[in-house]
Amino acid sequence: METAVTTLPAFSPALPEMLLAAGALLLLMYGVFRKHATARDTAYGALALFAIVCGVLIGQSGGRVTTFEGMFVIDGFTKYVKILVLLAAAAAIVMSMNFIEREKIDRFEFPVLIVLATLGMFAMVSANSLIALYLGLELQSLALYVIAAFNRDSTRSTEAGLKYFVLGALSSGMLLYGASLVYGFTGSVDFNVIAHILEAGANTGVIFGLVFVLAGLAFKISAVPFHMWTPDVYEGAPTPVTAFFAGAPKLAAMALIINLLYGAFPHLLPEWQQIIVFVSIASMVLAAFAAIGQNNIKRLMAYSSIGHMGYALVGLAAGTPEGLRGVLIYMTIYVVMNIGVFCCILMMRRQEGMVESIDDLAGLSRHRPLLAFVFTMLMFSLAGIPPLAGFFGKFYVFMAAIEAELYPLAVIGVLSSVVGAFYYLRIVKVMYFDEPAEAFEPMPGELTAMLTISGVFTTLFFVYPLPIVAGAQSAVAALMP
């Protein structure tokens, strides 16, 4: 009688995730057993951990490797996205250091929760099955629910966390229902097996399942019509948390959507292309008009993020390697621009505390001319004005749509950009032409450093865009050899 031999999976492809998990536990134990541990203590540990993980990622082989029975994949595409996620998460931690001390919410758990959310995003990006997809998504979401309500003494923060939790649970239910339909009609949860089964075509049940899965994922990137949580959560959550929400989770969710559609449903391109086109148009148009009446700058950035996810989906809707390259370039530029914008929002502080009204920026050009200039360049870039980085992001996705003959989508995108430029230019007008308001307090050194990097990248991207373009090209080549 032969005995079955159990073979352990290869752990080395998942070494970055294992390091993040172990690091999060060590930071948690440090905070628990060391009396009076502060968020700054664990923040330095989290940043060191991110640096180590980034080094491990860069050192991993460039080929495609799968492990854990094919549920986990690492290749050039996943590495590119993970490095960007690390940068966005590290920026959020640096932004939070001074803020949470001054707001008297200085608790060591904050950086630990960021690390755990980053671990969930890593799992999402490398997911190669519906089960791994859901595990990564929930690990990320559970940490995000907590940090949204991290300021327990603030009614707005508590309300933001509760709204995000309730609506997030709804989206998870929709995603699970869709995944169960896909499994029921294909008999597998593995992306590669599903793709092989669907080569001969799909029945209505699989298409219904795909619709529900995409609905659950659209919630994670704040795409219309699943955007309803975004303005309230952005406004109510602590500002560094809002900055984190605007970058890393959206990047990871976009990568997950790409992996899902090209890994499991490449043969259903005509079906899912219709869904992506609709969601893209709805996001661009709603954000362009809904943001016009906003006076709270964090709510305005919420609608801005909805619109930018719509623009990124233009490249995905093209269904071509050029379109995917455009999405990666767009998301890279978007993350860096957002870091700069939220550094500017964090400097909106007076003696009585943080202020969030756009009118409070009045006369900034007279009090802080250099800061006003950088803020203006970031607003111009978000609006897509050449030769700033944001223009090139839109250029790549719109050109991909035109090459794919999606002319109405490209035209609507350009018109939405023109309308959306109004609310970005309004901020510039307030800073330069309105009667000066009370000056803001000096900006912390770490925020100044990050704002400088973001401003230089945004302003001078056109001088040497090759590293980002070539990196995105090689990432797409790994995904679509």
Buried (B, 14 or more C-beta within 10 A) or exposed (E): EEEEEEEEBEEEBBBBBBBBBEBBEBBBEBBEEEEEBBBBBBBBBBBEBBEBBBEBBEEBEEEBBBBBEBBBBBBBBBBBBBBBBBBBBBBBBBBBBBBBBBBEBBBBBBBBBBBBBBBBBBBBBBBBBBBBBBBBBBBBBBBBBBBBBBBEEBEBBBBBBBBBBEBBEBBBEBBBBBBBBBBEBBEBBBBBBBBBBBEEEBEEEBBBBBBBBBBBBBBBBBBBEBBEBBBBBBBBBBBBBBBBBBBBBBBBBBBBBBBBBBBBBBBBBEBBBEBBBBBBBBBBBBBBBBBEEBEBBBBBBBBBBBBBBBBBBBBBBBBBBBBBBBBBBBBBBBBBBBBBBBBBBBBBBEEEEBBBEBEBBBBBBEBBEEBBBBBBBBBBBBBBBEEBBBBBBBBBBBBBBBEBEBEEBBEBBEEBBEBBBEBBBBBBEBBBEBEEBEEBEEBBEBBBEBBBBBBBBBBEBEEEBEEBBEBBBBBBBBBBE
